Amino acid sequence: MQCFIYKSLKKQDVYLYLKDQDDFTCLPEALQDSLGRMEFVFSLEITPERKLANADPVSVLNSLSKQGFFLQLPPVLSAPATLQ
């Protein structure tokens, strides 16, 4: 499936995958407001076998099919271990 990837200019390391280029109508209004302005990064053909940097391709495909978008949030960093 072809998808179109945008980055949020308001929230660092937040990316939005869209099923249809420049079609933000599938996003809930609150989400659209929280992301702010989006900048197109590139388009990509996603298959279940494709390796993605920070997302599971099957989850991306399912979300694109059902909702028309997939939101990739930055990875959660765990707290550093304390020395004893």
Buried (B, 14 or more C-beta within 10 A) or exposed (E): BEBBBBBBEEEEEBBBBBBBEEEBEBBEEEEBEEBEEBEEEEEBEBEEEEEEEEBEBEEBBEBBEEEBBBBBEEEEEEEEEEEE
